[in-house]
Amino acid sequence: MKRTMAACLALSWAGASLAQSGLIVSGGLDLAVAHYKGEGGGSRTQLISGGNQNSRLNIRGREDLGGGWYAGFELEAGIAADTGAGLASNTNNQVSGIVPAGSGNVPSLTFNRRSIVGIGGEWGELRLGRDYVPSFWPIYLYDPFRTGVGFGGITILGTTVTNLRASNSIGYFTPGCDAVCKGPFAQLMYALGENGSGSAAPDDGRVAGLRLGYGAPTWEVSIARSKTTSAAVADFTQTSGGGFLETKWARLMLLVGENRTGRPVAPLNNGTRAPFWQLGALVYLPVGYVPVAYTRVTRNDPDSSSASKISFGYVYPLSKRTAVYTTYARIANKNALAIPVNVGADSGPTPEAGRGASGWDVGLRLTF
């Protein structure tokens, strides 16, 4: 039962494979009251979207083409449930392609999370469109709080607009693999920046990535790397890997990785490398479960900056689709780092450099 619950959670969080019959509309809404504090930066109480699970709308379908072949599509839109607005997308995997442009604009509904069409068979699946980069999956699946949700996100700091997804992509997945994979599996991606040949940086926004792993009934290991071409930083590379082990009382997780630029970046205090690691678990109780994680990030800037974060919570299911939850987290920054306790869209106040931040939330999530 507990193993089945963990597997179902992974599917509901990440979206199921296209290999399904007919048309399916699914998604979830998650809202929480949160209080964040950044030392030297004040505090804030707010209503946030996605404290435990990203709010989203998902439409997917499949057509059987015969002979073991099929075609399918998936549209996944992120939603700021506290305001009803959509979330930003990107046209060319570069800062210039952020949609909508302009900080004062309120985005309408965009299928920013995933917009793909695919064709597949016994040989695997070929996908075209906006999709998750290979290095996203270990960061997402081996973090009990999931990157960018609630108190997650510390492991994606210092990245480009392709830290999670890439537009204009061509991707390949081995048979039966997406969020949950069995046996040896692989994912390849190549995405286009779509710049003209006469532009100053014609290759900017080009993304190449690979993920390799093995999935067993009670454990999984994988490693992935995604590289984004960028003349400004001499390319950005995100590496991630780790795995999980399922036991009767908990799902144990290990996540390691690194964000790297080819030259020093001023907003990162002239650092080029930010390695990270995390130990996490979903601890099963007679009713509900407790997510817990300890994360460590360092940076090779002149000050040798670092940050450590402890997070824990409780999720109480009211039904198979509805749950209430609460979370607490605290982060200790050292030297030049000034990471808030939540680095998602509803981030809390930024602390002064070298000082801590903390926060809690209480929320309700419902999937459909």
C-alpha positions, 0 to 999 in steps of 0.5 A: 500500500505504501509503495503504491502510494509513493508510485501514485504520488510520483505519477500525479506530480510529474504527469503520466506517459502518453501511452494511454488510450483516449483523451484525459483531462487532469490536474490539481489545485494547491493553495496554502497560507505561508509565512516567510522571514528573511533575516535583515529582509523582513517577513511576509504572510501570503497566500501561495499557489503550489505549497505541496504540489504545483497547480496545473491543468493537463490535457493528453491523448493518444491515437492507436495507429496500428501495428504497435504504433501510436501518436499522442499529445500532451498540454500542461499549463501551470496556474497561479491558483491564488490569482487565477493567472497563468505562468510564463513560458519561453520561445527560444530558451533565452532570456529574450524569449520569456513570455509574456515580456515585461515585468508589469504584465499578468500572464494569461494561460500558457502551456508553459509546463509541457506542450508536445506531440509524439509518435511511438511504438515498441522502439520508444517514443519521439517527441516534439515541442516544449518538454522537461530537460533530462537533468530536471527529472533526478532533481524532481523525483529524488527530492521529497519536496520537489523542485520549485514547490513550496520549500524546494528549489535550492538546487536549481539556483544560478541557472538559465531559463532552461533549468527545468524545460526547453522549448523547440525540442526534439526528444527520445524516450526508451519504451515505457519511460517518462516520470516512472521508468522500468529497467534500463532507460534513457532520454535524449533531447536536442532543442533549438534557440532559433536565432538567425545565422547573422545574429551576434550569438547564433547558437544561443538557446541550443540545449542538448541533454541525456539521462540514463538510469535503471528502474526496479520495483523498489529502487531507481538510480539515474544520472543526467546532464543538460547543456545550454549554449550561451555566449554570455556565460560560456555555456551553462551545464546542469548535472544531476543524479541519485536515486531512491530506495523503497522500504516498508516505512519510508522512501529514502532519497539521495540527490547530487548535482552541480550547476556550472557556467563557463566563466564567472558570473557577476550576479553569482558573485563571480562564481562558476560552479555550484555543487549540491547534495541532498538527503531526503525521505518520505516517512510513512505513518499509519495515516499520511506521511512526513517529507523531510530533507537536508540540502547543502549547496556550495559555490566557488565564488571568492568568498567560498559561499554556502547554504544548508537547509532543513525542511520537514512537514506532514501530509494528511490525506482526506481522500485519494485526491485531497490532502491537507499539509503543513511544512517548516523550513530553515536555511542558513546562508554563509558569506555571499549567499542570500537564498530565501527559504522558498525560491519559487514564484512566491518566494519569501523576503530575501535575507541579507547576505550570510544570514538565515531565512525560515518559514512555514505553511498550511495548505490544501491540495486537490487533484482531479 
